[in-house]
Amino acid sequence: LHTIAAAFAELPQKVIWRTLGDEPSSLGNNTRLVEWFPQKDLLGHPKTRLFVAHGGTNGMYEAIYYGVPVLGLPLLFDQFDNLLRLKVRGAARVEEVRTLTKDSFLEALKDILENPSYRNNIQHLSQLHRDRPMSPMDTAIFWIEYVIRNKGAAHLKPAGFSLPWYSYFCLDVAAFLLAITGTFIMGSVFVFRFFCCRKSNKKLKAE
């Protein structure tokens, strides 16, 4: 936290930082710490120039929708892949948390803020993301009215709703697999005993 705060302090821009815990000693006057903020509202603000994020799926989609370039600090799971997809499209930079220093973080911040290609690339992705026949709200309204017009739209319901309970929970499939497994085990035991008995009978006859 102290490394990130020190880098933020050297920026001429104002920074809103969502973080919990004690205030870093290197915090600058341009940085405001908050426990929560409306992320979508901030990303949608016309003066927002950069989004520092861990790379969660929802956050990346919001950054694309509002056209804000990303500086990623991935921590685990799908965050690395999400940020890499933006990086290869020139809309983000990715820094390793384990090797992060004040100078490397500050350089990455200034690179995104001063290089217009990042914003141009994410704006292009935003246009592609928004280019659809209807807005999400209009699409939702259409399908709600469609279901009402067609009295529940029974023809669109999944066939799984009409399955018996044992088929719905795949119990018949589980019973079939267990039967095959049990038959294989019993057959193997029978064959093993058959050959063992033959060998022991031969030894007895030889004696």
NORQUI-V944465 format. One record per backbone hydrogen bond with DSSP energy under -0.5 kcal/mol. NH is the residue of the N-H (numbers start at 1). CO is the residue of the C=O. E is the energy in kcal/mol with one decimal. If there is no record, write none. Layout:
BEGIN
{{NH,CO,E} {NH,CO,E}}
END
This chain:
BEGIN
{{5,1,-2.8} {6,2,-2.2} {7,3,-1.6} {8,4,-2.5} {9,5,-2.0} {10,6,-0.6} {10,7,-1.0} {11,8,-1.8} {15,30,-2.9} {17,15,-0.5} {17,32,-2.8} {18,16,-0.5} {19,17,-0.8} {19,34,-1.8} {27,24,-1.5} {31,28,-1.3} {32,15,-2.8} {33,31,-0.5} {34,17,-2.3} {39,37,-1.4} {42,38,-2.0} {43,39,-2.7} {44,40,-2.0} {45,42,-1.0} {48,45,-1.7} {51,69,-2.0} {53,51,-0.6} {53,71,-1.8} {60,56,-2.1} {61,57,-2.3} {62,58,-2.2} {63,59,-2.2} {64,60,-2.3} {65,61,-2.6} {66,62,-2.3} {67,63,-0.9} {67,64,-0.5} {68,63,-2.3} {69,67,-0.5} {70,91,-1.7} {71,51,-2.4} {72,70,-0.6} {72,93,-3.4} {73,53,-2.5} {79,76,-1.7} {80,77,-0.7} {82,78,-2.6} {83,79,-2.1} {84,80,-2.2} {85,81,-2.0} {86,82,-1.2} {87,83,-2.6} {88,84,-2.5} {89,86,-0.6} {90,87,-2.1} {91,86,-2.5} {92,86,-0.5} {93,70,-2.0} {95,72,-2.7} {97,74,-0.5} {100,97,-1.0} {105,101,-2.4} {106,102,-2.6} {107,103,-2.4} {108,104,-1.9} {109,105,-2.3} {110,106,-2.5} {111,107,-2.2} {112,108,-2.0} {113,109,-2.3} {114,110,-2.6} {115,111,-1.7} {116,114,-0.7} {118,115,-1.1} {119,115,-0.6} {120,116,-2.5} {121,117,-2.6} {122,118,-2.2} {123,119,-2.2} {124,120,-1.8} {125,121,-2.0} {126,122,-2.1} {127,123,-2.1} {128,124,-2.1} {129,125,-2.4} {130,126,-2.2} {131,127,-1.2} {132,130,-1.4} {139,135,-2.6} {140,136,-2.4} {141,137,-2.4} {142,138,-2.4} {143,139,-2.1} {144,140,-2.0} {145,141,-2.5} {146,142,-2.3} {147,143,-2.2} {148,144,-1.9} {149,145,-2.8} {150,146,-2.0} {151,148,-1.4} {152,147,-2.9} {153,150,-1.3} {154,150,-0.5} {156,153,-1.9} {157,154,-1.3} {161,158,-1.6} {162,159,-1.5} {163,160,-1.0} {167,164,-0.7} {168,164,-2.6} {169,165,-1.9} {170,167,-1.2} {171,166,-2.5} {172,166,-1.0} {174,170,-2.1} {175,171,-2.5} {176,172,-2.1} {177,173,-2.4} {178,174,-2.4} {179,175,-2.3} {180,176,-2.3} {181,177,-2.6} {182,178,-3.0} {183,179,-2.5} {184,180,-2.4} {185,181,-2.4} {186,182,-2.6} {187,183,-2.6} {188,184,-2.3} {189,185,-2.4} {190,186,-2.4} {191,187,-2.5} {192,188,-2.4} {193,189,-2.6} {194,190,-2.3} {195,191,-2.2} {196,192,-2.2} {197,193,-2.7} {198,194,-1.8} {199,195,-2.0} {200,196,-2.4} {201,197,-2.3} {202,198,-2.0} {203,199,-1.9} {204,200,-2.0} {205,201,-2.2} {206,202,-2.1} {207,203,-1.8}}
END
